[in-house]
Each structure stands twice: as C-alpha cells, then as structure tokens.
Amino acid sequence: MSKRRVIAIFVAFVLTVGVTALWSAEGDELEGDTATNVVASSGADAGNGGGVAAEPKKKKGSRFGRFFKAPFKAVGRLFGGGDDDRKLARMTEQDAERFETVGVTRVEDATTERPAASPPGTGTARDHLDRGREALEQNRLNDAIAELSRAASLDPRLTQAHSLLAVAYERKGLPDRAKDSYKRALDADDDDPQALNNLGYSLYLSGNFRSAVDKLKRASRLAPSDARIHNNLALAQTRLGKYDDAYKNFARAGGEYNGRMNVAALLERVGRPDEAIRHYEAAQKLQPASTAVLNRLAELYERKGDKQKAETARQALQAEDARQTVAAAAGGQ
C-alpha cells in the first residue's frame, strides 16, 4: 500500500472520529440536570443548599474551537493519551474509606472558639466543617471529603457535616457513600431542612421523584422562606406532571412572574406549547413590556399558525426594543 494512501486513510479516520466527537459535544452548554439549568437561567436558586455554591461548570470554549480539538482529543484517548491530573484526582472507594478512618482526638467542647489560623488536620469539628465547606465551594472534592469526614468523626451529631459530605460524594460519583451520609445526617437531626433539601434534590436527580417531593415538602414546611427548597420542590413536581403545584412553589420562591416563566419554559421543553402559552400570557399581564415573554409568545404563536397574534407580539417586541435603545442612548449622554 502506498504511503499516500495510508495518509489518506488516516486523515479520513481522524475526521470521522472528529465529527463523532463534535456530535457528542452538542447539547446544553450547562452541565447537570437540564430542568435545573432552565430554572437557574432565570436567576433562581436550585440544587444543593447548606451554604454551598452549585457545582462549577466546565468551560467548553467556542463550538468552532471544539470542532478542531475534538479529533485530536479522540485519537489521544484511543491510544492511551489523556490528562494525567484527572487520573490523579480521581477518588476510589478505598480513598473514601481512608478519609473516614483517619485517627482523630475527641474534643469534649465542640463550641470552643476556633484559633485564628488552625492548620489542616487540627481544630474542632466546626473548624473542619468550615474548611470542608470552603473546599466544596471551590470544588476541591478530595480536600472537602477529608475535612468533612473529620468533622463528622469529631461530632457525629453535626448534621451539616454529614449532609455536605454526601454532596461531595455525589460530585465524586460515589452514590452509595452519599446515600449513607444523607442517612447519617437525618439520623442526627431528622428536622434539618437543609439535609432534607439536599437528600430531596439527590433523589430528584436519581429519578426518584415521589420520594424527592416527600422530602422537599418536609423541608419547605420547616423552612418556608427558603427559595432554593421551593424551587427544588417545584422541579420534582414537574417531573410528576403536577405543573399547577410547581407554579405555586416557583411563585413562593421568586414571585408570580418568575413562577409563570419557569413553568412555561419547562412546559415548552416537554412539548406542551398550549399550556406554555397560557403561562406566558399570564406573565405578560404582569409585565406587558417583557421582551423575554414577547419573544417566546411570538415564536409559539407562529408555530401554532396564529399569524395575527405572532405579528402583534413581534410589533410589541420591536417597539420595546426601540424604546430601550432610545432610553439607553439618552442615559449615556
């Protein structure tokens, strides 16, 4: 076989793998549950609570750049290449056991004031809890698990330590250990709303929607002003088809307008445009000049074949865009 033919075959192979990799990269830019991302895009809090920020999203770069990088990454994986740092950061069940069996000295007074700068591996249960929470917020999962395991060992009744440890285990892909930590959190205090919220959201992500609703309802009764809990409950209710109940909880979390918009977006996502239009129209009554509402109504009316309503919505959208442009220009002078 000639050298030129070998090169041609190799190039064709690389391009084929590249297109496949590109297709696999398509879809939502945000990672995680799509419905949660829909709600989060409106500015609503959803997901795990307890003072922990949502899991950071990976930057993917432009689609154009990914197109040219994908073939070479794919070929590298085929021949054993990859990111060594990722291999080093991966945690196994044995690693988790090592963290949970670290020798600690029992502190009799867990309320003792923390020293100004206690080094890693020392301090009270609260010290380790604070360090673990900080590590979890920064997505340093191994450090978070080490610190939170120490906190839970020092004070087994410290509910937050177990609850946040469960969140860390979930992010590391260790669901059985996460489930065990959630159980310990509720054994320590079965009326802790954040532990119930985190467990409920975990059940939601795993597809156990009825149990998720049960836990999140309990959490919402214990913390009636917690918007994150209401949003999570609403997300779980939509998966059971209870959109009216979901609207009420979205509204409790962020007001009637945001409640209508969230439910409408989720209804649109599952292919129920008529019901989505009903909620968008209700949202428009609350904020007639909302470009977000007018844009969605124009598209949905067009899809349904209602040309007159679609044109009316477009004209209102153009008028509002023009008004905002004039206002912005006047404000800049």
N, C-alpha and C positions, 0 to 999 in steps of 0.2 A: 504494500500500500504506500502511495507517495506521501511525502511529507506534507504537501499542500492539502491533500485530502484529510490527513489526520488533524491538521489545524482547523479545517472547515468543520469537521465533526465535533471537535472540542468546543469551538465557538457556538455552534448550534446548541450543544448541550448546555453551555453556560447560560445562553439566552432563554432556553426553555425553563431551566431552574429559576432564572430571574423573574420571569413572568409569573411562575407559580408563587414565588415569594412575594411578589407585588400583590397578587390577589389575596394572599393570606394577610397582608398588612392593611387591606381595605377595611372599612367599617368605622365604628366610632373612634374618634381620636382619644376620648377619655377611656380609661380602663375601668373595670369593675362592672357593677350592675347598671344596665342601660337606663332603667327607670329611675334609679337614684341619680344618675347623671342628668336626666331630663329635669328633675326637680332641682338639683343643685345649680343648673344653669340659670334658674330664676333667682338665685341668691339664697335659697332656703337651706337650712342646716338639715342634714340627714346622715345616717350612718352611726358609727360607734360614738359614744359620748364619754363622759367622765373626764373632761378636760384634755382629751387627746384630739389632735388635728386629724383630719382624714388622711388616709394613706397617700403619700405623694405620687403624682402621676409622672410617668416617664416621658421625657421629651423625645418626640419621634422625628423632628425635623420636617422639611418640606417633602411632599409626595414625589417631586422631581428628584430630589436627592436620594430618597429611599429607593427609587427605581434603579439607579445606577449602583447603589451599595448592595442591594439585595442579592444579585447573582454571586458576588464575591463572598458575602457572608454565608450564603447557602453552600457554596463549594467548600469554604473553610470548614463548615460543620461536617460535610461529607467525609473530609479527610482528617478529621480529628482536631481541627482548629477550634478556637473559641477564646473566651475571656477567662483567664486564669483566676482573676479576682472573684468572679462569680462562683467558681468552684470552691475557693477558699471560704467564701461567705456562707455557703450552704450548710444548714444545720440538719443533723440526723437525730433519730430518736435517742441514740447514745449520748449525743451532746446535751440534749434536754435533760436526760437523767443525771448527767454530771452537774448541771446547774442546780437541779433540785436537791442534790445530796451534798452540796457544799457545807462543810462544817462551819457552824456559827456558834457564837456565845449568846446565851439567852439574856436579854436585857429586861430587868424587872420593871423598870419605869419607862414605858414606851412614849410618855409625854415629855420626857426630858428635852430641854431646849437643844436644838441642833447646834454644833460648833460652827463657827463662821466658815471654815473650809475643811470639811472632813474628807479625807482621801477615799478613793474607791475601796470597797471591801470593809469599811468601818462605818460606825454610826448606828442610829436606831432604825427601827422598822420604817418610821416616817422618812428618814433620810434616804433609805434605799427606794422607798416609794417615789419620792420626788425625783431622784436620779433616774429611776426606771421610766417615769412618765416623760421626762425630758428626752431620754433616749428614744422612746417610742414616737414622740412627736417628730424627731429627726430621722425616723425610720432606721435607726441603728438597732436592729432587732435582737442580735445576739447580746448586746450590752443591756438592752431592755429586759430580756428574759433573765439574765444573770441577776440584775438588781431587783427585779420584782420577785424572783424566786427567793432571794434573801429576805426581802420584806415579808413575804408570806410565811417563811420559816420562823422569823423572829416573832411575828404576831399573826397566828393563824386566823384570828378574828378580824383582821384588816381586810374588809371586803374589797376595797378598791384595788389592792394588790392582786388578788385572785382574778378580779374582773379584767384589769388591764393586762395581766399575764395571759389571759385567754385571748385577748385581742392580738397580742404579739404572736402567740402560737398560730392563730388563724392566718396571719400575714406570712408566717414562715411555712404554711402548708402542712401544719400538724393538727388536723381537726380533732383527733381523739384526745389529744392533750388539752386543746382548747375547751372541749366539752367537759373534761374533768375539772378544769379551773373554773368554768362557769358554775358547775355544781358546788364547788367549794365556796364560791362567792355567795351563793344563795343559802348554803348551809350556815355560813357565818351571819348572814342577815337577809332573810327572805323578803324583806320590805325595802331593800335598797333599790331605788328607781333606776339608777344608772346600770347596776348589774342586770336588772330585768331588761332594760333597753338594749344593752349590748348582746344579751342572750337572744332577745327577740329579733334583733337585726341579723344575728348569725343564723337563726332558724329561717328567717326570710331568705337569706342568700342561699341556703341549702335546699330551698323549695318546700320547707315545712310551714306553709302559710297559716294554717289554722292554729298551730301551736304558737307561731310568731304573733298572731293577733291576740291570743290569750295573754301572753307575757307582756306585750306592749300596752294592752288595755290596763293591766295592773299597774304598769309603770306610769301611765298617764293619770291614773287616779291618785297615785302617790305624789306625782309632780305635775299638777295641772297647768303650770305656766311654762313647762319645758317644751319649746318649739320643736327641737330635734325629735323628741319622743312622739309628738303628734304627727310629724312628717313621716317617721318610720312606720307608725301605725297605719297611716293613710296608704303608704306604698304596699303594705301587706294586704290591706283591704282591697286594693285594686286588683291584686292577683286572684282574689276570690270573686271578682266581679261586683263587689259592693262599692260602686263608684259614688253613690249618694253619701254613704258613710265616710268614704275617703274625702269627699269635698268638705264635709263638716270638720274633719281633723286638719286638713290643709288650711282651712279658714281660721281655725283656732290658732294655728301656728303662725300664719302670716297675713291674716286678713282675708276678706271676701274676694277681693280682686285676684290676689295670688292663688287663692283656693280654686277659683274658676279656671285660671290659666293653667295651673298644674294638672287638674283633671282633664281639661280639654286637650292638652298636649299628650297625655297618656292614652286618652281615648283615640286620638288621631293615630297614635303609634300602633294601636292594635287593630286598626281598620274599622273604626266606628265613627265615620265622619259626621253623620247626622247628629249624634249626641255631642260630638265635639263642637259642632256649630252652635248648638244650644248653649253650651257653657261659654263659648267665645262671645256670643251675642249678649249674654248676661254680663260678661266682663266689660263689654263695650258700653253698656248702660252706666256702669260705674266710672269708666274712664273713656269718654267718647273720642278723645283725641289720641288714644294709644296707638302708635304705629305698629306695635307688635300685634295687637288684636286685628287692626285693619289689614295687615299683610296676610295673616292666616285666613281671615274671612274671605278676602279676595281670591285666594288660591282655592279654598274649599268650595266656594260658590261656583268658580269656574269648572272645577272638577265635576260638580253636580249638574252642570249645564245651565245654571241660573245666570245667564249673561247680564241681565239688568242689575241684579244685586252685586255681581262681581265688578261691574263698571262703577257702580255707586261707591263701593268700598275703595276701588283704585283712585277715584277722583278725590275722595276724602283723604286718602293716604298722600297723594300728591300735594294737596292743599296744606296738609300738616307739615310735610317735608319743606315746602316753600316757606311756611311761617317760621319754622325753626331755623332755616337758613338766614332769613331776614333778622331774626332775633339774635342769632349768633354774630352776624355782621355788625349789628348795632351795639352789641355788648363789647365788641373788640375795638370800637372807635374811642 
